[in-house]
Amino acid sequence: MYLWPRTMRRFTLEHTDSSTRARAGVYQTAHGPIRTPIFMPVGTVASVKGVHQRELREDIDPDIILGNTYHLYLRPGMQILEEAGGLHAFMGWERAILTDSGGYQVYSLSSNRRIREEGVKFQSHIDGSRHLFTPERVMELQRSIGADIIMAFDECTPYPCDYGYAKESMHMTHRWLDRCKAHLEKTPPKYGYEQSFFPIVQGSVYTDLRKESAEYIARAEAPGNAIGGLSVGEPAEELYAMAEVVCGILPEDKPRYLMGVGTPVNILENIALGVDMFDCVMPTRNARNGMLFTSEGTINIKNKKWEADFSPLDPMGLTFVDTEYSKAYLRHLFAANEYLGKQIATLHNLGFYLWLVRESRRRILDGTFGTWKDKMVRQMDNRL
């Protein structure tokens, strides 16, 4: 059994901006449409940190969120998820979910893992227990989780990375992709709906490797494609250069997912290059540390300058939570170490990211994206 019907068209490209490569489209899943460009809030362990599912649905309103195979495998574990009927039922989320294969988490455990052709042996960051992820095992895990979009198992190389290592790693990622596909073809989905499989382009910051990998991934004819191994410390210019190369090769009639990116400016610049999907922990992680993203730049709400500032959190008056809180009130909550402050900041940042991609989509459709994007990049690059 194949993972997806070869004749099924999941992605509809609605419009391409005339002054950039920005695209607006719709990707169909069993749990609803995904309108692109899209930002996916990260719900690593079956929860977007600090956000209730009701708030996520009503205030943030994303078409899709992300879960992580590595973390879900360690806890609650596959038995619990299968008994619950999959991740959607377990966490009470009726919209689409994408699962990362765990490749990035394994990469981040550099002192506790060994990479071989067979797969990756690693120690749990929770209790030190030893485990093995192979391409086949990771596909089985994502079947058990039941996400709408599942990722190939890959190796994410560090930055900087030696050319020889990057090339060797890329070819191993390609071999792992073939093993993932072969295993999926003989293991049907578990919950009565199809899952979409996305392979991942690698190649570090080497143009020839990125071209070779993008061509290999394009030949897989998957429902969508991802770009991995970026946003790992390389300069923004190299990130954009690699994304541009890859987007010029990956098929236009499939969505392109840039993994782990990034700042609001990164997102806008990559939308302009033809990327459709993004995820990043930055809006939630930075929120918990008091950094707010706004339409005119970033704010450290802990600074004393906001102590008596009763203006809205966003200078343009954009509101992403159920009550319009002031900078002074939010600063007070952080100063008092009141957890509500982190919750408000998290909702604000996620709301801003979703507003940014939705406004990008609107501008692409009405033909004003290019000039609007340039203006927003200048504004959001400021520290307020």
CORRAUR-V888044 format. One record per backbone hydrogen bond with DSSP energy under -1.0 kcal/mol. CO is the residue of the C=O (numbers start at 1). NH is the residue of the N-H. E is the energy in kcal/mol with one decimal. If there is no record, write none. Layout:
BEGIN
co: {CO,CO}
nh: {NH,NH}
e: {E,E}
END
This chain:
BEGIN
co: {5,10,12,15,22,24,24,25,26,27,29,34,36,38,41,43,44,48,52,53,54,55,55,56,63,65,66,67,68,69,70,71,72,77,78,79,80,81,86,87,88,96,97,97,98,99,100,102,103,104,109,112,114,119,120,121,122,124,129,131,133,134,135,136,137,138,139,140,141,142,145,148,149,150,162,163,164,165,166,167,168,169,170,171,172,173,174,175,176,177,178,179,180,181,183,184,196,198,199,201,203,206,207,208,209,210,211,212,213,214,215,217,218,225,226,227,235,236,237,238,239,240,241,242,243,244,246,246,251,255,256,256,257,263,264,265,266,267,268,270,271,272,276,277,278,281,282,284,286,287,290,292,294,297,298,299,300,303,304,306,309,311,314,323,326,327,328,329,330,331,332,333,334,338,339,340,341,342,343,344,345,346,347,348,349,350,351,352,353,354,355,356,357,358,359,360,361,362,363,363,368,369,370,371,372,373,374,375,376,379,382}
nh: {8,28,26,24,17,14,15,36,12,34,32,27,25,278,66,46,68,51,56,57,58,59,60,61,96,98,43,100,72,73,74,75,77,81,82,83,84,86,90,91,93,65,148,149,67,151,69,106,107,108,112,123,121,116,133,114,131,128,124,122,120,138,139,140,141,142,143,144,145,146,87,196,99,198,166,167,168,169,170,171,172,173,174,175,176,177,178,179,180,181,182,183,184,185,186,187,150,152,226,228,206,210,211,212,213,214,215,216,217,218,219,220,221,257,201,259,239,240,241,242,243,244,245,246,247,248,249,250,254,225,276,277,227,267,268,269,270,271,272,275,274,21,38,258,40,285,286,288,291,290,301,299,297,294,384,292,303,306,307,309,328,327,317,325,330,331,332,333,334,335,336,338,337,341,343,344,345,346,347,348,349,350,351,352,353,354,355,356,357,358,359,360,361,362,363,364,365,366,368,369,372,373,374,375,376,377,378,379,380,382,298}
e: {-1.5,-2.1,-2.0,-2.6,-3.0,-2.2,-1.9,-2.4,-2.7,-2.7,-1.5,-2.8,-1.3,-1.7,-2.5,-1.6,-1.7,-2.4,-2.5,-2.6,-2.9,-2.4,-1.6,-2.9,-1.3,-2.2,-3.4,-2.0,-2.5,-2.5,-1.7,-2.4,-2.2,-1.7,-2.7,-2.4,-1.9,-3.3,-2.3,-2.3,-2.2,-1.6,-1.6,-1.8,-2.9,-1.0,-2.1,-2.4,-2.1,-2.1,-2.5,-2.1,-2.5,-2.9,-2.8,-2.8,-2.6,-1.4,-3.2,-2.4,-3.0,-2.6,-1.7,-2.0,-2.4,-2.0,-1.7,-2.1,-2.3,-2.0,-3.0,-3.4,-2.4,-2.6,-2.8,-2.5,-2.3,-3.0,-2.2,-2.1,-1.9,-2.6,-2.0,-2.2,-2.8,-2.1,-1.9,-1.8,-2.6,-2.6,-2.3,-2.2,-2.4,-1.8,-1.1,-1.2,-3.3,-2.1,-2.5,-2.4,-1.8,-2.6,-2.4,-2.3,-2.9,-2.7,-2.2,-2.0,-2.9,-2.5,-1.5,-1.2,-1.4,-2.6,-2.9,-2.2,-1.8,-2.6,-2.1,-2.5,-2.3,-2.4,-2.0,-2.4,-2.8,-1.3,-1.8,-2.7,-1.1,-2.4,-2.4,-2.1,-3.1,-2.4,-2.2,-2.6,-2.1,-2.4,-2.0,-2.3,-1.4,-2.6,-2.3,-2.5,-2.8,-3.2,-2.5,-1.7,-2.7,-1.8,-2.7,-2.4,-1.2,-1.3,-3.0,-3.0,-1.9,-1.7,-2.2,-1.6,-2.6,-1.9,-2.2,-1.2,-2.2,-2.7,-2.2,-2.1,-2.0,-2.7,-2.2,-3.0,-1.3,-1.9,-1.9,-2.8,-2.4,-2.3,-2.5,-2.6,-2.6,-2.6,-2.5,-2.5,-2.4,-2.5,-2.4,-2.5,-1.9,-2.1,-2.9,-1.9,-2.3,-2.5,-2.5,-2.5,-2.3,-1.9,-1.9,-1.0,-1.7,-3.3,-1.9,-1.8,-2.6,-2.6,-1.7,-2.0,-3.1,-1.4,-2.5}
END
